[in-house]
Amino acid sequence: KATVSVLNWSFPSHQTMPDAAAEQLVKRLEENDKDVLAYLLKGQAEFKAEDYKAADATFEDGVAKCEALLKTLNMWRRKCATHLKDEEEQKAAVEKRAAEEAAAVAALGSVPPAGDELTAKEVEEARKPEEAPKPAGVRMDWFQTAGNVTVTFYIKIGQQIAGSTDHGKVAIKEDSVDVSITLKDGSEYTHTVAPLYGKIDLAQSTHVVKPMKVEITLVKASAGENWEKLEGRATADVFPDKAAAYPTSSKKGKDWTRCEIEEEEEKPEGNEALNKLFQDIYGKADDDTKRAMMKSFQESNGTVLSTNWGEVGAKKVEGQPPKGMEEKKWGA
C-alpha cells in the first residue's frame, strides 16, 4: 500500500494521520494562514475521519487565503459537497419518520388501541424527554483480533487538548466500559459501552489516553471467541457447550458434526472428457507409446492418434480428416 509523508512523519495512506502530525498542521496554520499544504493535509485528514463539514470549511479557507493548488482544493470541496448532501438527505428522512411517529403517538392518547402498530412500550419511550446531544468532536470505532477487542475514540482536529492526557478518563469494568473526554471548547463527551458482548480479562485490559485519541484494549477471557458486535450480551446458542444431537434409532448416539462430507468430484464432459482420456493414456504410457502418439498426431495435423510405434515409426503418417471434410495444408 502507498505511504504518505506529512512533515516529518510517514504512514500508510489507509491509516489515520498520527496525532503528532495533526498537531503540527494546526500549529503551522496558526503561524501562517497562507500555508496551502497545511490546509490540504488538514482537510484530507478531516475528510478521512468523515467530518465532511469541517473538511469543507478547511478547504474553503485554503481557497480564500491561498493562490496555489486552487484546482485541487476545489476538487476536494466538491467531494465534501457530495457527502454533505447525502448526510442532509439522510437527516431529512430521519426527521420525517420521527415527525410521523410523534403524530401517531399524539393521536393514540394515553392508551394505544389494540392492534395498532405502536406498542405501549414504544409510546412510553416516545414520551421520554430527549437526551442532550453529545459533542460532535469525537468518533468511536472498534475492531477485534483473536485475543483482543480494541475500542478507539478519535478526537476531531482542533478539539484536542495539546500536551495533556488528563482530558480522557476510562473505567473498565467486568461487563462495561465508561469513557469521559473533555474537549478543547470545554464540552464533555461521555459514552458507556454496556453490556459488553463477551467476557473480558479485567486485569489484563488496558487503556491509553493521547491528545488525538483514547484507545482501549479489552483482552478476551476466551481467546479465539468471535464478537459479533461490541454491545449486547451473546445469547446461549451463539457459543453452544455441546454439539447438537440429531434424531437416531441407534442406542449409541453418533456425533454427526464429526463426520466428513465427501464432495463428489465434477466429471468432465464432451471435448474436455476426451482430452482427459488422452492425457491419462499418455501419462501412463511407455516411451515408445508416447513417441507414437506425438509423431502420429503432429504429422497427421491432429487427425490421427496412434499408440503403435512399430506401425508409425518407419513411415510418415498421412492425415485422415473426418468423413465429409477435406484436409488442407496451412497457407494453401
C-alpha positions in Angstrom: 0.0 0.0 0.0 1.1 3.6 -0.7 3.0 5.6 2.0 2.2 9.2 2.7 4.7 11.7 4.2 3.4 14.6 6.2 6.1 17.0 7.5 8.5 14.5 9.3 6.0 11.7 9.6 5.4 8.8 7.2 2.5 6.4 7.5 0.4 4.1 5.2 -2.2 6.0 3.2 -5.1 3.8 4.5 -4.3 4.7 8.2 -5.4 7.7 10.2 -2.8 10.6 10.4 -0.6 10.3 13.5 -1.5 12.6 16.4 1.8 14.5 16.3 1.5 15.2 12.6 -2.1 16.6 13.0 -0.9 18.8 15.8 1.9 20.2 13.7 -0.6 21.1 10.9 -2.8 23.0 13.3 0.3 24.8 14.6 1.5 25.6 11.1 -1.8 27.3 10.2 -1.7 29.3 13.4 1.7 30.6 12.4 1.0 31.1 8.7 -2.6 31.2 7.5 -1.4 31.1 3.8 0.2 27.6 4.1 -1.7 25.9 1.3 -0.1 22.5 2.0 -1.3 22.6 5.6 -4.8 23.4 4.5 -4.8 20.5 2.0 -3.4 17.9 4.5 -5.7 19.1 7.4 -8.7 18.9 5.2 -7.9 15.5 3.8 -7.4 14.2 7.4 -10.9 15.6 8.4 -12.4 14.1 5.2 -10.9 10.7 6.1 -12.4 11.0 9.6 -15.8 11.5 7.9 -16.1 15.1 9.3 -17.1 16.5 5.9 -18.3 19.8 7.2 -15.0 20.6 8.9 -13.1 19.4 5.9 -15.1 21.6 3.6 -14.5 24.6 5.9 -10.8 23.9 5.8 -10.6 23.7 2.0 -12.8 26.8 1.7 -10.3 28.7 4.0 -7.4 27.4 1.8 -9.2 28.7 -1.4 -9.8 32.1 0.1 -6.3 32.7 1.5 -4.0 30.9 -1.0 -3.4 31.1 -4.7 -1.7 27.8 -5.2 -3.4 24.4 -5.6 -6.8 26.1 -6.2 -7.9 23.3 -8.6 -7.0 20.6 -6.1 -8.7 22.4 -3.1 -11.9 23.0 -5.2 -11.9 19.3 -6.2 -11.9 18.3 -2.5 -14.7 20.8 -1.8 -16.8 19.1 -4.5 -16.2 15.7 -2.7 -17.3 17.3 0.6 -20.4 18.7 -1.0 -21.4 15.2 -2.3 -21.1 13.7 1.2 -22.8 16.6 2.9 -25.7 16.3 0.5 -26.1 12.6 1.4 -26.0 13.4 5.1 -28.7 16.1 4.7 -30.9 13.7 2.8 -30.5 11.0 5.5 -31.1 13.6 8.2 -34.3 14.8 6.4 -35.5 11.2 6.2 -34.9 10.5 9.9 -36.7 13.8 10.8 -39.7 12.9 8.6 -40.0 9.5 10.2 -39.7 11.0 13.7 -42.5 13.5 12.9 -44.7 10.8 11.6 -44.2 8.6 14.7 -44.8 11.7 17.0 -48.0 12.4 15.2 -49.1 8.8 15.7 -48.3 8.9 19.4 -50.3 12.1 19.8 -53.3 10.5 18.1 -53.1 7.5 20.3 -53.6 9.4 23.6 -52.8 7.7 26.9 -53.6 4.2 25.9 -52.8 2.8 22.4 -55.7 0.9 20.7 -55.3 -2.8 20.3 -53.8 -4.0 17.0 -52.1 -0.6 16.4 -48.5 -0.8 15.0 -47.1 1.1 18.0 -47.0 -0.9 21.3 -47.5 0.6 24.8 -43.7 0.3 25.4 -43.0 2.3 22.2 -45.5 5.0 23.3 -43.8 5.2 26.7 -40.4 5.5 25.0 -41.7 8.3 22.8 -42.8 10.3 25.8 -39.4 10.3 27.5 -37.5 13.6 27.4 -34.9 13.8 24.7 -31.3 13.4 25.9 -28.9 16.3 25.4 -26.9 15.9 22.1 -23.4 14.7 22.5 -20.5 16.9 21.3 -19.6 16.2 17.6 -15.9 16.3 18.2 -15.4 12.6 18.9 -15.8 9.5 16.7 -15.8 5.9 18.0 -14.6 2.8 16.2 -13.6 -0.8 17.2 -12.1 -3.9 15.8 -11.0 -7.3 17.1 -8.3 -9.9 16.9 -8.2 -13.5 18.1 -7.3 -12.3 21.6 -8.3 -8.6 22.0 -11.0 -6.1 21.2 -9.7 -2.6 20.6 -12.1 0.4 21.0 -10.8 3.8 19.9 -12.3 7.3 20.3 -10.9 9.7 17.8 -10.8 13.4 18.7 -11.5 15.9 16.0 -8.6 18.0 14.8 -8.7 21.3 16.7 -10.7 19.9 19.6 -7.8 18.1 21.3 -6.1 19.5 24.4 -2.5 19.7 23.2 0.1 18.2 25.5 -2.4 16.9 28.0 -3.5 13.4 28.9 -5.9 14.5 31.7 -8.8 15.2 29.3 -9.7 11.5 29.0 -11.0 9.2 31.8 -11.7 5.5 31.3 -13.3 3.0 33.6 -13.1 -0.6 32.5 -15.4 -3.0 34.4 -16.3 -6.7 34.0 -19.2 -6.1 31.6 -18.9 -2.4 30.6 -16.7 0.5 29.7 -17.2 4.1 30.7 -15.4 6.9 28.8 -15.4 10.6 29.5 -13.5 13.1 27.3 -13.1 16.8 27.9 -12.7 18.7 24.6 -10.8 22.0 23.9 -14.0 24.0 23.7 -15.0 22.9 27.2 -17.7 20.5 26.2 -17.6 16.9 27.6 -18.1 13.7 25.6 -19.3 10.7 27.6 -20.0 7.2 26.3 -20.9 3.9 28.0 -20.5 0.5 26.3 -22.8 -1.9 28.2 -23.2 -4.7 28.4 -20.1 -6.0 26.6 -20.7 -8.8 24.1 -18.3 -11.2 25.7 -16.4 -11.7 28.9 -13.0 -10.0 29.3 -9.9 -10.4 31.4 -10.2 -7.3 33.6 -6.7 -7.5 35.0 -5.1 -7.6 31.5 -7.3 -5.0 29.8 -5.7 -1.5 29.5 -6.2 1.9 28.0 -4.1 4.8 26.7 -5.1 8.5 26.5 -3.4 10.7 23.8 -4.2 14.2 22.7 -5.9 12.9 19.5 -7.5 9.7 20.7 -8.4 7.4 23.6 -7.6 3.7 22.9 -8.9 0.9 25.0 -7.7 -2.7 24.7 -10.0 -5.4 26.1 -8.4 -8.8 26.5 -10.9 -11.6 25.7 -11.5 -14.1 28.5 -11.7 -16.8 25.8 -9.1 -16.3 23.1 -10.4 -17.0 19.7 -14.0 -16.1 20.6 -15.6 -14.0 17.9 -17.6 -10.9 19.0 -20.4 -10.3 16.5 -20.9 -6.8 18.0 -19.4 -4.6 20.7 -22.5 -4.2 22.9 -25.2 -6.7 23.8 -24.6 -10.0 25.7 -24.1 -13.0 23.5 -27.0 -15.5 23.6 -26.5 -19.0 24.9 -26.9 -20.5 21.4 -24.2 -18.5 19.9 -21.5 -20.5 21.7 -23.1 -23.9 22.4 -21.3 -26.1 25.0 -22.0 -29.3 23.2 -22.7 -30.4 19.7 -26.3 -30.6 18.5 -27.9 -34.0 18.9 -29.6 -35.4 15.8 -32.5 -37.9 15.9 -31.3 -41.5 15.6 -32.7 -45.1 16.1 -29.3 -46.3 17.4 -28.9 -46.9 21.1 -25.4 -45.4 20.9 -25.6 -41.8 19.8 -23.4 -40.6 16.9 -21.8 -37.2 16.8 -22.7 -36.2 13.2 -20.7 -32.9 13.5 -17.5 -35.0 13.3 -18.5 -36.7 10.1 -16.6 -35.6 7.0 -18.7 -35.0 3.9 -17.1 -36.1 0.7 -17.9 -33.8 -2.2 -18.5 -35.6 -5.4 -15.9 -34.6 -8.0 -17.3 -33.0 -11.0 -16.8 -35.2 -14.1 -15.7 -33.6 -17.4 -17.9 -33.9 -20.4 -17.5 -33.6 -24.2 -14.1 -32.5 -25.6 -12.9 -31.9 -22.1 -13.5 -35.6 -21.2 -11.8 -36.8 -24.4 -8.8 -34.6 -23.7 -8.6 -36.0 -20.2 -8.7 -39.6 -21.6 -5.8 -38.9 -23.9 -3.8 -37.2 -21.1 -4.3 -40.3 -18.9 -3.2 -42.6 -21.6 -0.1 -40.5 -22.4 0.8 -40.2 -18.7 0.7 -44.0 -18.1 2.4 -44.9 -21.4 5.9 -46.1 -22.0 8.4 -44.2 -24.2 7.6 -45.9 -27.5 3.9 -45.3 -27.0 4.5 -41.6 -26.2 6.6 -41.2 -29.3 3.9 -42.9 -31.4 1.3 -40.6 -30.1 3.4 -37.4 -30.6 4.5 -38.4 -34.2 1.1 -39.5 -35.5 -0.7 -36.5 -34.1 1.7 -33.9 -35.5 2.3 -35.5 -38.9 -1.5 -36.0 -39.5 -2.3 -32.5 -38.5 -4.3 -33.7 -35.5 -6.4 -36.2 -37.4 -4.7 -39.5 -36.3 -3.6 -40.6 -32.8 -1.7 -43.9 -32.7 -0.1 -45.8 -29.8 1.7 -48.3 -32.1 5.3 -47.2 -32.6 6.1 -50.2 -34.8 3.4 -49.1 -37.2 4.0 -45.3 -37.4 7.8 -45.2 -36.6 9.0 -46.2 -40.1 6.8 -44.0 -42.3 5.1 -40.7 -42.4 1.5 -40.6 -41.0 -0.9 -39.3 -43.5 -3.9 -37.2 -42.4 -7.3 -38.8 -42.1 -9.9 -36.0 -41.9 -13.4 -36.9 -40.6 -16.0 -38.0 -43.2 -17.4 -35.1 -45.2 -14.3 -32.9 -44.5 -11.3 -32.2 -46.7 -7.7 -31.8 -45.4 -5.9 -28.6 -46.5 -2.3 -27.6 -46.0 -1.6 -24.5 -43.9 -1.5 -21.3 -46.1 -2.9 -23.2 -49.2 
